[in-house]
Amino acid sequence: MCSLPTPSRTWPGLAAAFALGALPALTFPAPSWWWLAWVGIVPLLLVVRAAPTPRAAALRAWCGMAAYILATQYWLAPSAGPLLIVLAIGLGALWLPWGVATYLFLREPITTRGISAAAVVLPSAWVVAEAVRSLPALGGPWALIGASQWNQPAMLASASLGGVWLTSFVIVAANTAIAGLIVHRRVCVRIFAAVVALACAGLGPAWFWLGPTPAAGPTVRVALVQPGAIEDSVARQAAGEALTEDLRGRRVDLVVWGESSVGVDVTDQPEALKRLADLSRRVRADLLVNVDARNRAGGIQKSSVLIGPDGLRGAYSKTRLVPFGEYVPLRQLFGWATRHTEAAGEDRLRGSGLVVLHTGRLAIGPLISFEATFSDLPREEVQRGAQLLVYQSSTSTFQGSWAQAQLSSKVAVHAAEVGHPAVHAGLSGVSSAFDAQGRQLAWFAATERGALVVDVPLGSHTTPFQRFGNWVLGLALSILGGAVVVATLRWVGAQHAGRDDRPRAGSGA
C-alpha cells in the first residue's frame, strides 16, 4: 500500500525545486550566460528525479518552473501585481507532464536505451509546454529556453532548421543526457550519455559552419532613433524629430522610430503628416514612425506608419495585443484587474493583418513590440516579400529592467529563424540590429540616447524553418503522445499481471 509523502519530505523537495528552477533565468539578458542553458536544467532534473512518487515529481517540476517564470518576468511585478504570481503558478503547471516523465525515465536502472528515450521524451514534454504557454492570450513566447542562445550565432543556428523550438529541444536533451551521466555508474552508459549531450550541443555549430549561407546582397543604412522615456507625447515626438534632424548629410536610407513615438493619428491629420514628410525630405530618407492615438472612429490603435518626402507610403496596425496590457481577456470576468493593477482600462483595436511596406528601394516587414516575441509573424512577413524585418517597441514601463534587453534579443532569434536581417528601435531602449544569421551588427543600451546608424546587409536565404514552419512541435506532440500510450499500456499490463498473480479462492498456499 502506497503512503503519501510526509511534509518533512515534501517541503524540502519543493523548496529545492523552486530555488533551482530559477537558475536558468541567468541565461537571458541582462546576464546572458548562454552557456548555463546547456547545464542549468540538470540540478532541477536531479531534484525532480529524486522525488518519491510521480505525483511528487510533478509537483516539484511545477514549483521549479513557476520559479522560472517569476525569475524571467520579475519586471512585471510593478504593473501586474499579484497577477504575476497567478501567471507563474498557472504557466508552471504546464510542466507537470515533464515532471512525471523525468521521474519515469531517469530512475534506476538507466540503460543506453533509457537515455535515448529520455533524451527525446523529456525535450518533447518541455517543448509542448513552451508551445502552450506561447499562446498570445497566455502572454506569448517569453524566455523560451532556446532564445537564451541569441548572442551566439553558431549555437543559435539550429533555430534556422526548426525555429527556436528546435534549439529548446536540443538544450533540454543535452541537460537530460548529462543528468543520466551523473546518476549512472556504468562506464558504457556514461559514455553514451556524453555523446548524446555533445551531439545536441554540436548541432547548431555544425549547421552554422557546414550549412548554406545567406547570398550576398546590397547594404542599406538604417537609423534607429532612441530619445528615451519621455511621458508627454508632444515632447516625445519633438525629441524624435530633433534626433532625426541631426541625420542630415549622413546618407541614411530609412529612419525608424520606436513604438508610441507619435501621439496623433497622422493618417487623419494632414498638417501632422506634412510636418513629418518635410522632415523626411530634409534628411532624404523615409521615416517609419509609430502612432499611438485615437483614430477617427474613436478607438485607440498602434500603427507603424511609413512616410516619404511626398507623404504617406503605407501603414500597419498591430494585430497581436498584450493581454491585460493592451486589452483584458474576458473583460466581464477579469475586469476587476484594472482596479488593482495597471491593466488596460480600455481595449486597444487590432489591425486586420500583416503588411509589407515599400520605400523606394526596400521592402520592410513592420512588427510592433509584443509581436517581436513570436516566430510565425516574421516568417509570414518574409513570405509576403519583406527584405528587412523592422521592430518598434516602447519598454519605458520597464525602464532599467531585464525586459528591455530580453525583448531586443528576440530579434536575433527571428533573424536566424527566417534567414533575413532585422532591426529593432526601442523608444527608450534597447535598440539593436542583426544580420541574416543572427550576428549582432549594433546594440544601443537603454542608458543611451540618440540615433544609432547601422549598415545592414540585405543578404538572405530560405531556411528550413522558413520553408517548413514549426515541424518540431508536431514531432514533439507525436513523441509525447506515443510515450503516454506506451506508459498506459504498460500500466494496464502490470495491473492485469498483478491480478493474475493473486491466489485464487480454494487454491493451495
C-alpha positions as CSV (number, residue, x, y, z in Angstrom):
1,M,0.0,0.0,0.0
2,C,1.4,3.4,-1.0
3,S,1.8,6.0,1.6
4,L,1.6,9.7,0.9
5,P,4.8,11.7,1.3
6,T,5.2,13.3,4.7
7,P,5.5,17.1,5.0
8,S,9.1,16.7,6.2
9,R,9.9,15.0,2.8
10,T,7.6,17.2,0.7
11,W,8.6,20.8,1.6
12,P,12.4,20.4,1.2
13,G,12.0,18.9,-2.2
14,L,9.6,21.7,-3.3
15,A,12.0,24.4,-1.9
16,A,15.0,22.9,-3.7
17,A,13.0,22.8,-6.9
18,F,11.9,26.4,-6.5
19,A,15.5,27.6,-6.0
20,L,16.9,25.5,-8.8
21,G,14.1,26.3,-11.2
22,A,15.1,29.9,-11.2
23,L,18.7,29.2,-12.1
24,P,18.3,29.1,-16.0
25,A,16.9,32.7,-15.8
26,L,20.6,33.8,-15.8
27,T,21.0,32.6,-19.4
28,F,18.8,35.5,-20.6
29,P,19.7,39.2,-20.7
30,A,20.9,41.0,-18.7
31,P,23.4,38.3,-17.5
32,S,23.2,36.4,-20.8
33,W,25.1,33.4,-19.5
34,W,24.2,31.4,-22.6
35,W,26.5,28.5,-21.7
36,L,24.5,27.9,-18.5
37,A,21.5,26.8,-20.5
38,W,23.4,23.6,-21.5
39,V,23.8,22.5,-17.9
40,G,21.5,24.8,-15.9
41,I,18.4,22.5,-16.0
42,V,20.4,19.5,-14.7
43,P,20.0,20.4,-11.0
44,L,16.2,20.6,-11.3
45,L,16.2,17.3,-13.2
46,L,18.0,15.6,-10.4
47,V,15.7,17.0,-7.8
48,V,12.6,16.0,-9.8
49,R,14.0,12.6,-10.5
50,A,14.7,12.0,-6.7
51,A,11.0,12.5,-5.8
52,P,9.4,9.5,-4.0
53,T,6.4,9.3,-6.3
54,P,5.3,10.5,-9.8
55,R,2.9,12.9,-8.1
56,A,5.7,14.4,-6.0
57,A,7.9,14.7,-9.1
58,A,5.2,16.5,-11.0
59,L,4.8,19.0,-8.1
60,R,8.5,19.6,-8.0
61,A,8.5,20.3,-11.7
62,W,5.5,22.7,-11.3
63,C,7.2,24.5,-8.4
64,G,10.5,24.8,-10.3
65,M,9.0,26.1,-13.5
66,A,6.8,28.6,-11.6
67,A,10.1,30.0,-10.2
68,Y,11.5,30.1,-13.7
69,I,8.5,32.2,-14.9
70,L,8.9,34.5,-11.9
71,A,12.6,35.0,-12.4
72,T,12.4,35.6,-16.1
73,Q,9.5,38.0,-15.9
74,Y,10.1,39.6,-12.5
75,W,9.8,43.0,-14.1
76,L,6.0,42.6,-14.5
77,A,5.6,42.8,-10.7
78,P,5.1,46.7,-10.5
79,S,2.4,46.6,-13.2
80,A,0.8,43.2,-12.8
81,G,1.0,42.9,-9.0
82,P,-0.5,39.7,-7.7
83,L,-1.4,38.6,-11.2
84,L,2.2,37.7,-11.7
85,I,2.0,35.1,-9.1
86,V,-1.2,33.7,-10.6
87,L,0.6,33.7,-14.0
88,A,3.6,31.9,-12.7
89,I,1.5,29.2,-11.0
90,G,-0.7,28.7,-14.0
91,L,2.1,28.5,-16.5
92,G,4.3,26.4,-14.3
93,A,1.6,23.7,-14.3
94,L,2.3,23.1,-18.0
95,W,5.4,21.3,-16.9
96,L,3.6,18.7,-14.9
97,P,3.9,16.0,-17.6
98,W,7.6,16.9,-17.9
99,G,8.0,16.2,-14.2
100,V,6.3,12.8,-14.5
101,A,8.4,11.9,-17.5
102,T,11.6,12.8,-15.6
103,Y,10.6,10.5,-12.7
104,L,9.8,7.6,-15.1
105,F,12.7,7.9,-17.5
106,L,15.6,8.9,-15.2
107,R,15.1,6.3,-12.4
108,E,17.4,3.5,-11.9
109,P,18.3,1.3,-13.6
110,I,19.2,3.5,-16.5
111,T,20.4,1.9,-19.8
112,T,21.6,3.3,-23.1
113,R,18.1,2.7,-24.4
114,G,16.6,4.5,-21.4
115,I,18.9,7.5,-22.0
116,S,17.9,7.5,-25.7
117,A,14.2,7.5,-24.7
118,A,14.7,10.2,-22.0
119,A,16.6,12.4,-24.5
120,V,13.6,12.6,-26.8
121,V,10.6,12.3,-24.5
122,L,11.7,14.9,-21.9
123,P,12.5,17.6,-24.5
124,S,9.2,16.9,-26.2
125,A,7.3,17.5,-23.0
126,W,9.3,20.7,-22.5
127,V,8.6,22.0,-26.0
128,V,4.9,21.2,-25.8
129,A,4.8,23.2,-22.5
130,E,6.6,26.1,-24.1
131,A,4.3,26.0,-27.1
132,V,1.1,26.2,-25.0
133,R,2.5,29.0,-22.8
134,S,3.4,30.8,-26.1
135,L,-0.3,31.3,-27.0
136,P,-0.9,35.1,-27.3
137,A,-3.7,35.0,-24.7
138,L,-1.3,33.4,-22.2
139,G,1.4,36.1,-22.6
140,G,3.3,34.8,-25.6
141,P,6.6,33.0,-26.0
142,W,8.7,34.9,-23.5
143,A,12.0,33.4,-22.2
144,L,11.9,30.2,-24.3
145,I,15.0,28.3,-23.3
146,G,16.1,28.2,-26.9
147,A,16.2,32.0,-27.1
148,S,19.0,32.0,-24.5
149,Q,21.4,31.4,-27.4
150,W,20.6,34.7,-29.1
151,N,24.1,36.1,-28.7
152,Q,25.9,33.0,-30.1
153,P,25.1,32.7,-33.8
154,A,26.7,29.3,-34.1
155,M,24.7,27.8,-31.2
156,L,21.6,29.6,-32.5
157,A,21.9,28.2,-36.0
158,S,19.7,25.2,-35.0
159,A,16.8,27.8,-35.0
160,S,17.2,28.1,-38.8
161,L,16.4,24.4,-39.0
162,G,13.4,24.1,-36.7
163,G,12.9,27.5,-35.2
164,V,13.6,28.4,-31.6
165,W,11.7,25.2,-30.7
166,L,14.5,23.0,-32.0
167,T,17.1,25.0,-30.1
168,S,15.0,24.4,-26.9
169,F,14.7,20.7,-27.8
170,V,18.4,20.1,-28.1
171,I,19.2,22.2,-25.0
172,V,16.8,20.1,-22.8
173,A,18.0,16.9,-24.5
174,A,21.6,17.8,-23.6
175,N,20.7,18.5,-20.0
176,T,18.8,15.2,-19.8
177,A,21.8,13.3,-21.1
178,I,24.1,15.0,-18.6
179,A,21.7,14.1,-15.8
180,G,21.8,10.5,-16.9
181,L,25.6,10.6,-17.0
182,I,25.6,11.8,-13.4
183,V,23.2,9.3,-11.9
184,H,24.6,6.2,-13.6
185,R,27.7,4.2,-12.6
186,R,28.3,2.1,-15.7
187,V,31.0,3.5,-17.9
188,C,29.4,2.5,-21.2
189,V,26.1,4.3,-20.3
190,R,28.1,7.4,-19.2
191,I,30.0,7.5,-22.5
192,F,26.8,7.1,-24.4
193,A,25.2,10.0,-22.4
194,A,28.2,12.2,-23.0
195,V,28.0,11.5,-26.8
196,V,24.3,12.4,-26.8
197,A,25.0,15.7,-24.9
198,L,27.8,16.6,-27.3
199,A,25.8,15.8,-30.3
200,C,22.9,18.1,-29.2
201,A,25.3,20.9,-28.4
202,G,27.1,20.4,-31.7
203,L,24.0,20.6,-33.9
204,G,23.9,24.3,-34.2
205,P,27.6,24.9,-34.8
206,A,27.7,22.1,-37.4
207,W,24.9,23.7,-39.4
208,F,26.4,27.2,-39.0
209,W,29.7,26.1,-40.5
210,L,28.6,23.5,-43.0
211,G,25.1,24.6,-44.0
212,P,24.1,27.2,-46.6
213,T,25.0,30.9,-46.0
214,P,23.0,34.0,-47.0
215,A,23.5,35.1,-50.5
216,A,25.4,38.4,-51.0
217,G,23.1,41.4,-51.4
218,P,23.1,45.2,-51.2
219,T,23.5,47.1,-47.9
220,V,21.1,49.7,-46.5
221,R,21.8,52.3,-43.9
222,V,19.2,52.4,-41.2
223,A,19.0,54.9,-38.4
224,L,17.3,53.8,-35.1
225,V,16.1,56.7,-33.1
226,Q,16.1,56.3,-29.3
227,P,15.0,59.5,-27.5
228,G,14.4,57.8,-24.1
229,A,11.5,57.6,-21.7
230,I,9.5,60.8,-22.2
231,E,6.0,60.8,-20.8
232,D,4.5,63.7,-22.8
233,S,3.7,62.7,-26.3
234,V,4.3,66.2,-27.8
235,A,7.8,66.3,-26.2
236,R,8.4,62.7,-27.2
237,Q,7.8,63.5,-30.9
238,A,9.8,66.7,-30.7
239,A,12.8,64.7,-29.3
240,G,12.4,62.2,-32.2
241,E,12.3,65.0,-34.7
242,A,15.4,66.7,-33.3
243,L,17.4,63.4,-33.4
244,T,16.3,62.8,-36.9
245,E,17.2,66.3,-38.0
246,D,20.7,65.6,-36.9
247,L,20.9,62.8,-39.5
248,R,21.0,65.3,-42.4
249,G,24.0,64.6,-44.6
250,R,24.6,61.1,-43.3
251,R,23.0,59.4,-46.3
252,V,20.6,57.1,-44.5
253,D,18.0,55.0,-46.4
254,L,15.5,54.5,-43.6
255,V,14.9,56.2,-40.2
256,V,13.0,54.1,-37.6
257,W,11.3,55.5,-34.5
258,G,10.2,53.4,-31.6
259,E,6.7,52.4,-30.5
260,S,4.3,55.3,-29.5
261,S,6.7,57.9,-30.9
262,V,3.8,59.9,-32.3
263,G,0.7,60.8,-30.2
264,V,-1.6,61.9,-33.0
265,D,-3.2,60.0,-35.9
266,V,-1.1,61.4,-38.8
267,T,-3.2,59.5,-41.3
268,D,-6.2,61.7,-40.4
269,Q,-4.4,65.0,-39.7
270,P,-2.8,66.5,-42.9
271,E,-0.8,69.1,-41.0
272,A,0.9,66.4,-38.8
273,L,1.6,64.3,-41.8
274,K,3.1,67.2,-43.8
275,R,5.4,68.0,-40.9
276,L,6.9,64.6,-40.9
277,A,7.0,64.4,-44.7
278,D,9.0,67.7,-44.7
279,L,11.4,66.1,-42.2
280,S,11.8,63.1,-44.5
281,R,12.6,65.4,-47.3
282,R,15.3,67.2,-45.3
283,V,17.1,64.0,-44.2
284,R,16.5,62.4,-47.6
285,A,15.2,59.2,-46.1
286,D,11.8,57.6,-45.4
287,L,10.6,57.6,-41.8
288,L,8.9,54.7,-40.1
289,V,7.2,56.2,-37.1
290,N,4.7,54.6,-34.7
291,V,1.4,56.2,-33.9
292,D,-0.4,55.5,-30.6
293,A,-3.5,57.6,-30.7
294,R,-7.3,57.6,-31.2
295,N,-8.4,57.1,-34.8
296,R,-11.2,58.9,-36.5
297,A,-13.6,56.2,-35.2
298,G,-12.7,56.9,-31.6
299,G,-10.7,53.7,-30.8
300,I,-7.1,53.6,-29.7
301,Q,-4.7,51.9,-32.2
302,K,-1.0,51.4,-32.5
303,S,0.3,51.6,-36.1
304,S,3.6,51.7,-37.9
305,V,3.4,54.5,-40.5
306,L,5.8,54.8,-43.4
307,I,6.3,58.4,-44.5
308,G,8.3,59.6,-47.5
309,P,9.1,63.0,-48.9
310,D,5.8,63.0,-50.7
311,G,3.7,61.9,-47.8
312,L,2.1,58.6,-46.6
313,R,3.5,55.4,-48.2
314,G,1.6,52.9,-46.1
315,A,0.7,51.8,-42.6
316,Y,0.4,48.6,-40.5
317,S,-1.7,48.3,-37.3
318,K,-0.7,46.0,-34.5
319,T,-2.5,42.7,-34.7
320,R,-1.3,40.9,-31.5
321,L,-2.1,42.8,-28.4
322,V,-0.6,42.3,-24.9
323,P,-3.1,40.6,-22.7
324,F,-4.0,42.9,-19.8
325,G,-1.5,45.5,-21.0
326,E,-3.5,46.4,-24.2
327,Y,-6.7,44.5,-23.7
328,V,-8.3,42.5,-20.9
329,P,-9.4,39.0,-22.0
330,L,-13.0,38.3,-21.0
331,R,-13.3,41.8,-19.5
332,Q,-16.6,41.0,-17.8
333,L,-14.8,38.2,-15.8
334,F,-11.4,39.8,-15.3
335,G,-12.3,43.5,-15.3
336,W,-11.5,43.7,-11.6
337,A,-7.8,43.5,-12.5
338,T,-7.9,47.1,-13.8
339,R,-8.7,48.3,-10.2
340,H,-5.6,46.6,-8.7
341,T,-3.0,46.7,-11.5
342,E,-2.1,48.8,-14.5
343,A,-4.2,46.6,-16.8
344,A,-5.7,48.4,-19.8
345,G,-8.8,50.4,-18.8
346,E,-9.8,50.3,-22.5
347,D,-9.2,47.7,-25.1
348,R,-7.0,48.7,-28.0
349,L,-8.1,48.0,-31.5
350,R,-6.5,45.2,-33.5
351,G,-5.2,45.5,-37.0
352,S,-6.6,43.4,-39.9
353,G,-3.4,41.6,-40.8
354,L,0.3,41.8,-41.6
355,V,1.5,44.0,-44.4
356,V,4.8,44.8,-46.2
357,L,5.7,48.4,-46.6
358,H,7.8,49.7,-49.5
359,T,10.2,52.6,-49.7
360,G,11.8,53.5,-53.0
361,R,14.2,50.5,-52.9
362,L,13.3,48.4,-49.8
363,A,10.5,46.1,-48.7
364,I,10.1,46.1,-44.9
365,G,8.1,43.9,-42.6
366,P,7.0,46.0,-39.7
367,L,6.1,44.4,-36.3
368,I,5.3,46.2,-33.0
369,S,6.7,45.4,-29.5
370,F,4.9,42.3,-28.2
371,E,4.9,40.9,-31.7
372,A,8.7,40.6,-31.5
373,T,8.3,37.5,-29.3
374,F,6.5,35.4,-32.0
375,S,8.2,33.3,-34.6
376,D,5.3,32.9,-37.0
377,L,4.9,36.6,-37.7
378,P,8.4,37.3,-39.2
379,R,8.0,34.1,-41.2
380,E,4.8,35.4,-42.7
381,E,6.3,38.8,-43.4
382,V,9.2,37.1,-45.3
383,Q,6.7,35.0,-47.3
384,R,5.0,38.3,-48.3
385,G,8.2,39.6,-49.7
386,A,9.9,41.5,-46.8
387,Q,13.6,42.0,-47.2
388,L,14.2,43.6,-43.8
389,L,12.3,42.9,-40.6
390,V,11.7,46.1,-38.6
391,Y,10.5,46.0,-35.0
392,Q,9.4,49.0,-33.0
393,S,8.9,48.9,-29.2
394,S,8.5,51.1,-26.1
395,T,9.5,49.4,-22.9
396,S,9.6,52.6,-20.8
397,T,7.3,51.0,-18.3
398,F,10.1,48.5,-17.6
399,Q,13.0,51.0,-17.9
400,G,16.2,49.7,-16.3
401,S,14.9,46.1,-16.1
402,W,15.9,42.9,-17.9
403,A,12.8,43.2,-20.0
404,Q,14.3,45.7,-22.5
405,A,17.3,43.6,-23.4
406,Q,15.2,40.4,-23.4
407,L,12.9,41.9,-26.0
408,S,15.6,43.2,-28.2
409,S,17.4,39.8,-28.1
410,K,14.4,38.1,-29.6
411,V,15.2,40.0,-32.8
412,A,18.4,38.0,-33.3
413,V,16.4,34.7,-32.9
414,H,13.9,35.6,-35.6
415,A,16.7,36.8,-38.0
416,A,18.3,33.4,-37.7
417,E,15.0,31.6,-38.0
418,V,13.9,33.1,-41.3
419,G,17.4,34.0,-42.7
420,H,16.7,37.7,-43.1
421,P,18.2,40.7,-41.4
422,A,16.3,42.5,-38.7
423,V,16.5,45.8,-36.8
424,H,14.7,46.9,-33.6
425,A,14.1,50.5,-32.5
426,G,13.3,50.9,-28.8
427,L,11.8,54.2,-27.8
428,S,13.6,54.1,-24.5
429,G,16.0,51.2,-25.3
430,V,17.3,48.7,-26.2
431,S,17.8,49.2,-30.0
432,S,19.6,46.6,-32.0
433,A,20.4,45.2,-35.4
434,F,21.3,41.7,-36.7
435,D,22.2,40.1,-40.0
436,A,20.5,37.1,-41.6
437,Q,22.4,34.6,-39.4
438,G,21.6,36.5,-36.2
439,R,25.0,38.1,-35.8
440,Q,24.9,41.3,-33.9
441,L,25.5,44.5,-36.0
442,A,24.7,47.1,-33.4
443,W,23.4,47.3,-29.8
444,F,22.2,50.6,-28.2
445,A,21.8,50.2,-24.5
446,A,18.8,51.6,-22.6
447,T,21.0,54.2,-21.0
448,E,21.9,55.6,-24.4
449,R,20.1,58.5,-26.1
450,G,20.5,59.4,-29.8
451,A,20.3,57.9,-33.3
452,L,22.1,54.7,-33.9
453,V,23.2,54.4,-37.6
454,V,23.9,50.9,-38.8
455,D,24.8,49.4,-42.3
456,V,22.6,46.4,-42.7
457,P,23.5,43.8,-45.4
458,L,20.3,42.6,-47.1
459,G,21.8,39.2,-48.0
460,S,19.3,36.4,-47.1
461,H,18.4,32.8,-47.7
462,T,15.5,30.5,-47.3
463,T,15.9,28.5,-44.1
464,P,14.3,25.1,-43.4
465,F,12.2,26.7,-40.7
466,Q,11.1,29.3,-43.2
467,R,10.1,26.6,-45.7
468,F,8.5,24.0,-43.3
469,G,7.4,26.0,-40.3
470,N,7.2,24.7,-36.8
471,W,7.6,21.0,-37.6
472,V,9.4,20.4,-34.2
473,L,6.1,21.0,-32.3
474,G,4.4,18.3,-34.4
475,L,7.2,15.9,-33.7
476,A,7.2,16.7,-30.0
477,L,3.5,16.1,-29.8
478,S,3.8,12.8,-31.6
479,I,6.7,11.6,-29.3
480,L,4.9,12.7,-26.1
481,G,1.6,11.1,-27.3
482,G,3.4,7.9,-28.1
483,A,5.1,7.9,-24.7
484,V,1.8,8.3,-23.0
485,V,0.3,5.4,-24.9
486,V,3.2,3.1,-24.1
487,A,3.2,4.1,-20.4
488,T,-0.6,3.5,-20.3
489,L,-0.3,0.0,-21.9
490,R,2.5,-1.0,-19.5
491,W,0.4,0.2,-16.5
492,V,-2.6,-1.8,-17.7
493,G,-0.4,-4.8,-18.3
494,A,1.0,-4.5,-14.8
495,Q,-2.4,-4.3,-13.3
496,H,-3.5,-7.4,-15.2
497,A,-0.4,-9.3,-14.2
498,G,-1.0,-8.3,-10.6
499,R,-4.5,-9.7,-10.6
500,D,-3.3,-12.9,-12.3
501,D,-0.7,-13.4,-9.5
502,R,-3.2,-13.2,-6.7
503,P,-4.0,-16.7,-5.2
504,R,-7.5,-17.9,-6.1
505,A,-10.0,-19.0,-3.5
506,G,-9.5,-22.6,-2.6
507,S,-6.1,-22.9,-4.1
508,G,-3.1,-24.2,-2.1
509,A,-0.8,-21.9,-0.2
